Amino acid sequence: MKDLTEDQLYARTLSSHIDNNAEAVKRLMMIVVAAIPHLDDQIAGLMNEWHSINHTINAELKAELKGKSKLDN
């Protein structure tokens, strides 16, 4: 395994935190839906948005790990 730069290590750590936060948000939304069933559709929409944002951020972080970040351009 090659040595990672400080930025790449940070990106890897941040990616892991984002994954953990996504799971926490998912569990929280399930609790909210159970408590307030009539918000099911709205929460499903929010979860789709969250998933999309999470996917985009993680893809960028993985690109950063490979040294191919679009943010560098």
N, C-alpha and C positions, 0 to 999 in steps of 0.2 A: 504494500500500500504506500503510495507516495505521500510525502508530507504535505499537509494542507496549509494554506495561508491563514492568517488570523481572520480575514474576511470570510473565507470558506468555512472555517470552524464556526464562526458566528452564524453563518447562513444555515449550517447543519443544525445547530442548536435551536435557532429560531424556527426552522421547519418542524422540528420535533415539538416545540411548544405550541405551534399552530395546530398540529395534529391533535395534541392533547386538549387544546381549547375547543376544537371542533367537536370532539366527543363530549365534552362537558356541556356545550351549547345544545347538542342533540338531546342529551339526557334531560336538561332543563326544559326544553320545548316539549318533551314527552310528558313531563310533570304538569306543565301548564295546560296542555291539551286534556289531560285527565281531569284537571280541576275545572276547566272552562271549555267544555266540549264544543260550544258554538263557535269558538275561534279556530277550529280545526283547519279550515281552508286558508285563513290568513296566516296561520303559523306554518302551514305547508309551503306557502309562497315565500315566507321569510327564510325557511330552511333551504329552499332551492337557491335563493339569493346568497345565503351564507355559504352553501356548498360551492357555488360558482366562484365567489370571491376567494374562498379558501383554496380551491383548485388553482386559480390564477397565481396567487401568492406562492403556493408551494412549487408550481412549475418554474416560476422565476427564481426561487431560492435554489432549486435543483440545477438550474442553468448556471447560477452563480457558483455553485460547487464545482461545476465542470469548466468554469471560466468563460462561459458563453452568455453572460447576462445581456439582455436587451437594454438594460438601464445604462450600460456603459457607452452606448451610442449617442 
